[in-house]
Amino acid sequence: MSKIIPFIHVKQHKAQCVDNTRPAVQWPVQDLEQPDGDEWLLAAVEGSRCEGAALSIWAHHPNLKQSTRKFASYITPLWPTTEGESLLRRSVQDAVATSLEAMEYGEAITGRLVGVFLHRLAASVPDVARLAVCGIDDQGRRLHWDYFSAPLKAWADSHGMTSLTAYRVEPEPSDVTVAGLRTHLLASIAHPQDAGYVAKYGESALRHCAQWGGAR
């Protein structure tokens, strides 16, 4: 698989499907293939303090496991944070840790865990929206991936692309755009009932954690 590259370290160059000279990296489409089973999910928590908790959550909440798999299919392990880490790995670990914290500081009910887990996954949207992805289709046309519209590799395959270019968006997307993408992501990965848990518990549970965590 291609190496994750922090964009702060990428030299400006003319990318295949980018009009302006800007930091960009190439992703071979073959590197975006999601393996059978849960390889990407397991790799996202491997060796972390929350590994056991993640496996337990996915075993007891298959909807959350499916949602995490869908999320992974959009950004793959290659999407970088600003520091050059895998955004998938960071987001999944944050979702696990924060949902457990919410259960510790609040009523231990399923809806709270599910809502906070998904809410935290959606907190990755600003990092996703910092980058745009484009490719040249089999007709020679430049096309851009619409965020969370389809798994990244499936979208590339449907247009006969062999490589994609990821580049930094300038200027950065507005708060309204980020909020809209967050809603779009949740609608595309969450079971309807789980989406309701996000609305009911997501934000309020995190505020509760901050209040009691600070007073501890």
Backbone as CSV, one residue per row, in Angstrom:
resi,resn,N_x,N_y,N_z,CA_x,CA_y,CA_z,C_x,C_y,C_z
1,MET,0.837,-1.189,0.000,0.000,0.000,0.000,0.875,1.243,0.000
2,SER,0.396,2.314,-0.623,1.143,3.566,-0.682,1.363,4.127,0.723
3,LYS,2.436,4.885,0.864,2.759,5.501,2.131,1.852,6.699,2.386
4,ILE,1.469,6.901,3.649,0.688,8.079,4.031,1.636,9.271,4.077
5,ILE,1.298,10.333,3.370,2.184,11.485,3.260,1.511,12.720,3.853
6,PRO,2.140,13.361,4.853,1.582,14.613,5.377,1.751,15.716,4.351
7,PHE,0.707,16.455,4.052,0.757,17.438,2.982,1.655,18.621,3.305
8,ILE,1.971,18.808,4.568,2.878,19.901,4.906,4.290,19.603,4.419
9,HIS,4.558,18.346,4.076,5.887,17.964,3.611,5.916,17.675,2.116
10,VAL,4.801,17.880,1.413,4.740,17.569,-0.009,5.138,18.790,-0.825
11,LYS,6.070,18.614,-1.724,6.483,19.714,-2.582,5.404,20.012,-3.611
12,GLN,5.313,21.264,-4.010,4.338,21.640,-5.020,4.781,21.110,-6.376
13,HIS,3.841,20.546,-7.106,4.128,20.070,-8.441,2.846,20.026,-9.236
14,LYS,2.978,19.919,-10.530,1.810,19.869,-11.403,1.263,18.449,-11.410
15,ALA,0.108,18.232,-10.798,-0.488,16.907,-10.756,-1.321,16.673,-12.010
16,GLN,-1.583,15.409,-12.271,-2.229,15.033,-13.517,-3.586,15.690,-13.721
17,CYS,-4.367,15.790,-12.656,-5.719,16.307,-12.849,-5.990,17.544,-12.009
18,VAL,-4.938,18.258,-11.623,-5.086,19.478,-10.838,-4.649,20.661,-11.694
19,ASP,-5.517,21.669,-11.778,-5.234,22.822,-12.628,-4.024,23.614,-12.146
20,ASN,-4.000,23.914,-10.858,-2.966,24.791,-10.327,-1.844,23.978,-9.695
21,THR,-0.705,24.595,-9.594,0.415,23.955,-8.920,0.165,24.014,-7.420
22,ARG,0.091,22.841,-6.793,-0.212,22.781,-5.364,0.264,21.434,-4.819
23,PRO,0.407,21.306,-3.497,0.800,20.023,-2.930,-0.209,18.938,-3.303
24,ALA,0.284,17.831,-3.825,-0.590,16.745,-4.256,0.163,15.432,-4.203
25,VAL,-0.581,14.339,-4.019,0.011,13.009,-4.036,-0.833,12.109,-4.930
26,GLN,-0.182,11.084,-5.480,-0.860,10.117,-6.327,-1.159,8.861,-5.511
27,TRP,-2.375,8.345,-5.663,-2.763,7.084,-5.039,-3.110,6.077,-6.125
28,PRO,-2.319,5.026,-6.322,-2.730,3.978,-7.257,-4.050,3.356,-6.802
29,VAL,-4.970,3.182,-7.717,-6.290,2.665,-7.349,-6.182,1.278,-6.725
30,GLN,-5.217,0.498,-7.165,-5.074,-0.850,-6.615,-4.753,-0.833,-5.119
31,ASP,-4.201,0.275,-4.633,-3.884,0.385,-3.209,-5.110,0.721,-2.358
32,LEU,-6.223,0.987,-3.006,-7.438,1.370,-2.288,-8.382,0.190,-2.071
33,GLU,-7.948,-0.988,-2.457,-8.787,-2.186,-2.344,-8.968,-2.545,-0.876
34,GLN,-10.224,-2.612,-0.429,-10.503,-3.008,0.950,-10.480,-4.527,1.028
35,PRO,-9.593,-5.107,1.823,-9.489,-6.558,1.884,-10.784,-7.193,2.391
36,ASP,-10.951,-8.449,2.058,-12.071,-9.204,2.624,-11.891,-9.291,4.137
37,GLY,-12.989,-9.355,4.841,-12.898,-9.398,6.293,-12.702,-8.014,6.883
38,ASP,-12.019,-7.955,7.998,-11.925,-6.706,8.766,-10.490,-6.219,8.903
39,GLU,-9.671,-6.465,7.900,-8.251,-6.138,8.004,-8.019,-4.664,8.301
40,TRP,-8.723,-3.772,7.601,-8.526,-2.341,7.831,-8.956,-1.936,9.231
41,LEU,-10.062,-2.511,9.707,-10.539,-2.176,11.046,-9.565,-2.663,12.105
42,LEU,-9.096,-3.888,11.952,-8.171,-4.447,12.933,-6.856,-3.672,12.934
43,ALA,-6.389,-3.300,11.755,-5.144,-2.536,11.669,-5.286,-1.160,12.309
44,ALA,-6.495,-0.603,12.270,-6.722,0.732,12.823,-6.563,0.770,14.337
45,VAL,-6.766,-0.354,15.001,-6.665,-0.381,16.466,-5.513,-1.250,16.960
46,GLU,-4.828,-1.911,16.047,-3.764,-2.838,16.437,-2.691,-2.131,17.261
47,GLY,-2.375,-2.726,18.406,-1.325,-2.196,19.259,-1.715,-0.997,20.096
48,SER,-2.956,-0.545,19.980,-3.398,0.623,20.746,-4.002,0.191,22.079
49,ARG,-4.154,1.137,22.980,-4.739,0.833,24.283,-6.213,0.459,24.176
50,CYS,-6.856,0.883,23.073,-8.291,0.618,22.934,-8.577,-0.596,22.046
51,GLU,-7.566,-1.381,21.727,-7.769,-2.508,20.805,-8.823,-3.480,21.329
52,GLY,-8.679,-3.907,22.585,-9.631,-4.854,23.153,-11.032,-4.282,23.219
53,ALA,-11.126,-3.005,23.598,-12.439,-2.365,23.683,-13.092,-2.271,22.312
54,ALA,-12.301,-1.970,21.292,-12.849,-1.872,19.932,-13.421,-3.203,19.483
55,LEU,-12.687,-4.270,19.725,-13.161,-5.596,19.318,-14.449,-5.958,20.061
56,SER,-14.519,-5.572,21.326,-15.726,-5.849,22.110,-16.919,-5.052,21.595
57,ILE,-16.693,-3.772,21.293,-17.777,-2.930,20.770,-18.307,-3.498,19.455
58,TRP,-17.417,-3.858,18.549,-17.855,-4.382,17.247,-18.545,-5.729,17.394
59,ALA,-18.126,-6.535,18.374,-18.770,-7.833,18.583,-20.190,-7.671,19.110
60,HIS,-20.393,-6.679,19.977,-21.697,-6.484,20.597,-22.606,-5.537,19.810
61,HIS,-22.014,-4.769,18.901,-22.799,-3.804,18.122,-22.449,-3.943,16.639
62,PRO,-22.985,-4.966,15.978,-22.634,-5.199,14.564,-22.971,-4.020,13.657
63,ASN,-23.971,-3.217,14.029,-24.273,-2.024,13.227,-23.091,-1.048,13.227
64,LEU,-22.449,-0.913,14.392,-21.297,-0.017,14.477,-20.122,-0.554,13.665
65,LYS,-19.972,-1.851,13.671,-18.901,-2.449,12.873,-19.131,-2.184,11.390
66,GLN,-20.374,-2.354,10.955,-20.695,-2.090,9.556,-20.505,-0.611,9.220
67,SER,-20.892,0.254,10.138,-20.706,1.690,9.915,-19.223,2.031,9.796
68,THR,-18.401,1.412,10.629,-16.961,1.670,10.573,-16.370,1.166,9.264
69,ARG,-16.848,0.033,8.791,-16.380,-0.485,7.501,-16.757,0.470,6.366
70,LYS,-17.965,0.999,6.396,-18.379,1.951,5.365,-17.510,3.203,5.419
71,PHE,-17.271,3.687,6.624,-16.416,4.860,6.797,-15.030,4.596,6.210
72,ALA,-14.488,3.413,6.493,-13.165,3.048,5.985,-13.138,2.998,4.464
73,SER,-14.228,2.580,3.860,-14.257,2.474,2.395,-14.206,3.841,1.727
74,TYR,-14.605,4.881,2.442,-14.566,6.235,1.890,-13.160,6.837,1.936
75,ILE,-12.490,6.711,3.064,-11.214,7.411,3.209,-10.003,6.489,3.093
76,THR,-10.198,5.196,3.241,-9.117,4.206,3.189,-8.055,4.539,4.239
77,PRO,-7.108,3.661,4.469,-6.044,3.990,5.433,-5.070,5.059,4.940
78,LEU,-5.190,5.481,3.676,-4.227,6.424,3.107,-4.537,7.884,3.396
79,TRP,-5.775,8.197,3.745,-6.129,9.607,3.957,-5.366,10.138,5.167
80,PRO,-4.605,11.223,5.011,-3.748,11.668,6.112,-4.394,12.718,7.011
81,THR,-3.970,12.731,8.252,-4.233,13.873,9.120,-3.220,14.962,8.757
82,THR,-3.336,16.115,9.380,-2.374,17.182,9.104,-0.967,16.786,9.552
83,GLU,-0.879,15.840,10.498,0.426,15.406,10.994,0.987,14.229,10.204
84,GLY,0.217,13.718,9.252,0.707,12.614,8.444,0.364,11.238,8.975
85,GLU,-0.489,11.165,10.009,-0.981,9.878,10.475,-2.101,9.395,9.553
86,SER,-2.481,8.138,9.721,-3.668,7.645,9.031,-4.907,8.214,9.716
87,LEU,-5.718,8.937,8.971,-6.938,9.493,9.545,-7.883,8.382,9.989
88,LEU,-7.907,7.287,9.264,-8.768,6.173,9.650,-8.368,5.642,11.019
89,ARG,-7.095,5.420,11.200,-6.622,4.883,12.488,-6.936,5.844,13.628
90,ARG,-6.638,7.117,13.434,-6.891,8.084,14.498,-8.380,8.198,14.806
91,SER,-9.211,8.236,13.768,-10.650,8.437,13.960,-11.287,7.257,14.684
92,VAL,-10.897,6.052,14.301,-11.480,4.870,14.943,-11.063,4.801,16.403
93,GLN,-9.796,5.048,16.685,-9.345,5.008,18.076,-10.017,6.095,18.908
94,ASP,-10.183,7.274,18.352,-10.887,8.347,19.070,-12.336,7.969,19.343
95,ALA,-12.985,7.342,18.359,-14.387,6.953,18.526,-14.537,5.932,19.646
96,VAL,-13.640,4.966,19.695,-13.696,3.940,20.743,-13.448,4.567,22.107
97,ALA,-12.376,5.327,22.232,-12.010,5.902,23.528,-13.076,6.860,24.045
98,THR,-13.626,7.681,23.152,-14.597,8.676,23.591,-15.930,8.036,23.966
99,SER,-16.330,6.997,23.246,-17.589,6.333,23.583,-17.484,5.625,24.932
100,LEU,-16.327,5.054,25.228,-16.132,4.423,26.538,-16.139,5.461,27.650
101,GLU,-15.542,6.604,27.381,-15.541,7.689,28.371,-16.965,8.178,28.641
102,ALA,-17.764,8.256,27.585,-19.153,8.689,27.747,-19.934,7.716,28.612
103,MET,-19.644,6.429,28.479,-20.318,5.429,29.306,-19.870,5.536,30.763
104,GLU,-18.607,5.900,30.960,-18.080,6.009,32.320,-18.697,7.182,33.060
105,TYR,-18.881,8.308,32.366,-19.357,9.520,33.019,-20.873,9.694,32.950
106,GLY,-21.533,8.805,32.231,-22.975,8.927,32.114,-23.652,7.584,32.302
107,GLU,-24.946,7.563,32.074,-25.714,6.334,32.191,-25.246,5.337,31.143
108,ALA,-24.930,4.121,31.581,-24.368,3.112,30.676,-25.478,2.461,29.861
109,ILE,-25.890,3.123,28.819,-26.926,2.583,27.955,-26.409,2.516,26.520
110,THR,-26.967,1.585,25.771,-26.498,1.327,24.412,-26.540,2.571,23.547
111,GLY,-27.637,3.313,23.624,-27.790,4.477,22.765,-26.691,5.500,22.949
112,ARG,-26.241,5.662,24.179,-25.188,6.634,24.457,-23.883,6.207,23.778
113,LEU,-23.515,4.941,23.934,-22.281,4.454,23.322,-22.332,4.592,21.802
114,VAL,-23.430,4.140,21.212,-23.573,4.177,19.755,-23.536,5.614,19.247
115,GLY,-24.288,6.489,19.901,-24.360,7.871,19.457,-23.029,8.575,19.515
116,VAL,-22.295,8.373,20.612,-21.004,9.037,20.760,-19.974,8.447,19.800
117,PHE,-19.994,7.140,19.610,-19.058,6.497,18.672,-19.200,7.100,17.276
118,LEU,-20.434,7.168,16.781,-20.658,7.693,15.431,-20.380,9.196,15.357
119,HIS,-20.768,9.907,16.411,-20.509,11.347,16.447,-19.006,11.608,16.347
120,ARG,-18.229,10.774,17.025,-16.774,10.964,17.010,-16.178,10.589,15.660
121,LEU,-16.707,9.553,15.011,-16.246,9.246,13.655,-16.475,10.445,12.734
122,ALA,-17.646,11.058,12.882,-17.988,12.199,12.026,-17.127,13.421,12.321
123,ALA,-16.456,13.429,13.475,-15.555,14.542,13.795,-14.335,14.573,12.879
124,SER,-14.161,13.528,12.089,-13.047,13.473,11.142,-13.303,14.316,9.897
125,VAL,-14.531,14.774,9.713,-14.900,15.454,8.464,-14.015,16.659,8.125
126,PRO,-13.646,17.516,9.063,-12.765,18.624,8.676,-11.466,18.166,8.027
127,ASP,-10.892,17.069,8.532,-9.665,16.546,7.925,-9.932,15.959,6.544
128,VAL,-11.102,15.354,6.365,-11.457,14.837,5.043,-11.632,15.995,4.067
129,ALA,-12.342,17.014,4.501,-12.692,18.125,3.608,-11.498,19.003,3.254
130,ARG,-10.380,18.866,3.971,-9.177,19.631,3.620,-8.603,19.190,2.285
131,LEU,-8.932,17.962,1.887,-8.384,17.410,0.652,-9.493,17.161,-0.357
132,ALA,-9.152,17.229,-1.610,-10.040,16.826,-2.699,-9.346,15.714,-3.475
133,VAL,-10.139,14.866,-4.088,-9.592,13.739,-4.848,-10.166,13.767,-6.251
134,CYS,-9.297,13.635,-7.232,-9.737,13.625,-8.618,-8.992,12.546,-9.398
135,GLY,-9.499,12.258,-10.582,-8.866,11.276,-11.448,-9.276,11.509,-12.889
136,ILE,-8.553,10.871,-13.794,-8.854,10.947,-15.217,-9.562,9.663,-15.619
137,ASP,-10.773,9.798,-16.166,-11.536,8.596,-16.508,-11.082,8.014,-17.842
138,ASP,-11.738,6.934,-18.263,-11.324,6.235,-19.474,-11.671,7.005,-20.749
139,GLN,-12.346,8.139,-20.596,-12.616,9.022,-21.733,-11.698,10.242,-21.727
140,GLY,-10.767,10.279,-20.782,-9.849,11.408,-20.685,-10.415,12.608,-19.954
141,ARG,-11.535,12.445,-19.282,-12.149,13.548,-18.564,-11.662,13.592,-17.122
142,ARG,-11.503,14.800,-16.587,-11.133,14.972,-15.190,-12.400,14.986,-14.345
143,LEU,-12.455,14.102,-13.369,-13.621,14.007,-12.489,-13.174,14.097,-11.038
144,HIS,-14.016,14.683,-10.209,-13.760,14.774,-8.774,-14.708,13.852,-8.009
145,TRP,-14.159,13.229,-6.987,-14.970,12.395,-6.096,-15.810,13.295,-5.203
146,ASP,-17.118,13.045,-5.172,-18.013,13.745,-4.247,-17.927,13.053,-2.899
147,TYR,-17.566,13.790,-1.883,-17.339,13.209,-0.567,-18.485,12.288,-0.133
148,PHE,-18.111,11.076,0.270,-19.036,10.100,0.866,-20.160,9.674,-0.080
149,SER,-19.975,9.904,-1.379,-20.994,9.493,-2.352,-20.875,8.020,-2.705
150,ALA,-19.669,7.489,-2.641,-19.395,6.091,-2.977,-18.036,5.736,-2.406
151,PRO,-17.794,4.456,-2.107,-16.444,4.059,-1.710,-15.432,4.531,-2.748
152,LEU,-14.283,4.969,-2.270,-13.315,5.608,-3.149,-12.884,4.698,-4.300
153,LYS,-12.573,3.440,-3.993,-12.120,2.540,-5.057,-13.260,2.206,-6.019
154,ALA,-14.457,1.985,-5.495,-15.592,1.678,-6.367,-15.860,2.814,-7.333
155,TRP,-15.734,4.051,-6.833,-15.932,5.213,-7.700,-14.865,5.250,-8.793
156,ALA,-13.601,5.045,-8.412,-12.517,5.060,-9.393,-12.687,3.952,-10.425
157,ASP,-13.040,2.759,-9.963,-13.230,1.632,-10.882,-14.363,1.888,-11.857
158,SER,-15.422,2.530,-11.385,-16.585,2.762,-12.245,-16.268,3.708,-13.392
159,HIS,-15.183,4.464,-13.260,-14.781,5.403,-14.309,-13.499,4.970,-15.024
160,GLY,-13.057,3.762,-14.750,-11.882,3.253,-15.436,-10.591,3.952,-15.065
161,MET,-10.497,4.449,-13.847,-9.296,5.162,-13.406,-8.273,4.185,-12.839
162,THR,-7.010,4.478,-13.052,-5.943,3.644,-12.511,-5.185,4.337,-11.377
163,SER,-5.323,5.643,-11.274,-4.704,6.382,-10.170,-5.561,7.596,-9.843
164,LEU,-5.433,8.042,-8.606,-6.151,9.222,-8.142,-5.139,10.242,-7.628
165,THR,-5.525,11.489,-7.673,-4.704,12.565,-7.128,-5.443,13.192,-5.961
166,ALA,-4.779,13.248,-4.824,-5.321,13.934,-3.653,-4.543,15.228,-3.464
167,TYR,-5.282,16.328,-3.312,-4.614,17.620,-3.163,-5.354,18.478,-2.146
168,ARG,-4.637,19.446,-1.621,-5.202,20.279,-0.561,-6.166,21.310,-1.145
169,VAL,-7.301,21.470,-0.482,-8.314,22.429,-0.904,-7.922,23.814,-0.414
170,GLU,-7.971,24.773,-1.304,-7.661,26.161,-0.957,-8.699,27.088,-1.586
171,PRO,-9.364,27.930,-0.778,-9.261,28.021,0.683,-9.949,26.827,1.346
172,GLU,-9.712,26.669,2.620,-10.319,25.554,3.341,-11.838,25.701,3.350
173,PRO,-12.554,24.581,3.385,-14.017,24.643,3.338,-14.609,25.394,4.526
174,SER,-15.758,26.001,4.286,-16.421,26.790,5.328,-17.040,25.886,6.385
175,ASP,-17.403,26.482,7.509,-18.072,25.729,8.575,-19.382,25.122,8.083
176,VAL,-20.089,25.851,7.228,-21.360,25.344,6.698,-21.125,24.101,5.842
177,THR,-20.082,24.147,5.017,-19.751,22.992,4.190,-19.385,21.790,5.047
178,VAL,-18.579,22.015,6.058,-18.161,20.924,6.945,-19.369,20.332,7.672
179,ALA,-20.270,21.186,8.150,-21.469,20.700,8.834,-22.329,19.861,7.897
180,GLY,-22.456,20.307,6.663,-23.238,19.553,5.694,-22.616,18.209,5.382
181,LEU,-21.296,18.170,5.251,-20.611,16.907,4.977,-20.712,15.952,6.163
182,ARG,-20.695,16.500,7.369,-20.844,15.650,8.550,-22.223,14.975,8.553
183,THR,-23.256,15.747,8.229,-24.601,15.180,8.150,-24.682,14.127,7.054
184,HIS,-24.059,14.421,5.919,-24.062,13.497,4.790,-23.354,12.186,5.139
185,LEU,-22.214,12.301,5.830,-21.485,11.094,6.234,-22.329,10.223,7.148
186,LEU,-22.917,10.825,8.171,-23.712,10.045,9.118,-24.892,9.369,8.423
187,ALA,-25.525,10.082,7.497,-26.658,9.499,6.780,-26.234,8.314,5.936
188,SER,-24.989,8.332,5.467,-24.540,7.275,4.560,-23.970,6.057,5.282
189,ILE,-23.545,6.202,6.539,-22.932,5.061,7.218,-23.775,4.499,8.358
190,ALA,-24.711,5.285,8.895,-25.404,4.881,10.117,-26.743,4.224,9.826
191,HIS,-27.051,3.191,10.588,-28.396,2.630,10.612,-29.341,3.736,11.098
192,PRO,-30.573,3.803,10.563,-31.478,4.895,10.950,-31.632,5.072,12.456
193,GLN,-31.789,3.978,13.188,-31.941,4.104,14.644,-30.658,4.647,15.273
194,ASP,-29.518,4.218,14.753,-28.248,4.701,15.286,-28.075,6.199,15.016
195,ALA,-28.557,6.645,13.869,-28.507,8.080,13.569,-29.323,8.856,14.592
196,GLY,-30.421,8.262,15.039,-31.214,8.884,16.090,-30.460,8.969,17.401
197,TYR,-29.662,7.953,17.696,-28.837,7.984,18.902,-27.794,9.109,18.830
198,VAL,-27.272,9.363,17.625,-26.318,10.460,17.463,-26.993,11.780,17.818
199,ALA,-28.198,11.975,17.283,-28.921,13.216,17.546,-29.250,13.374,19.035
200,LYS,-29.569,12.255,19.697,-30.005,12.320,21.092,-28.838,12.426,22.073
201,TYR,-27.764,11.683,21.791,-26.698,11.569,22.786,-25.355,12.152,22.373
202,GLY,-25.101,12.282,21.067,-23.753,12.608,20.609,-23.136,13.820,21.262
203,GLU,-23.687,14.992,21.011,-23.104,16.236,21.507,-23.250,16.372,23.011
204,SER,-24.418,16.029,23.545,-24.660,16.210,24.972,-23.769,15.305,25.811
205,ALA,-23.530,14.081,25.323,-22.677,13.163,26.082,-21.242,13.658,26.123
206,LEU,-20.775,14.253,25.046,-19.413,14.769,25.030,-19.267,15.954,25.990
207,ARG,-20.304,16.802,26.046,-20.264,17.918,27.000,-20.239,17.392,28.434
208,HIS,-20.995,16.334,28.671,-21.059,15.723,29.998,-19.689,15.175,30.389
209,CYS,-19.016,14.527,29.421,-17.677,14.001,29.665,-16.711,15.117,30.044
210,ALA,-16.771,16.196,29.299,-15.858,17.315,29.544,-16.100,17.892,30.945
211,GLN,-17.364,18.000,31.326,-17.706,18.575,32.632,-17.186,17.715,33.778
212,TRP,-17.502,16.405,33.705,-17.104,15.525,34.808,-15.659,15.122,34.755
213,GLY,-15.117,15.060,33.534,-13.700,14.732,33.413,-12.830,15.819,34.004
214,GLY,-13.247,17.071,33.793,-12.464,18.178,34.333,-12.555,18.277,35.841
215,ALA,-13.677,17.782,36.374,-13.883,17.874,37.825,-13.296,16.692,38.576
216,ARG,-12.794,15.715,37.806,-12.326,14.491,38.438,-11.087,14.762,39.301
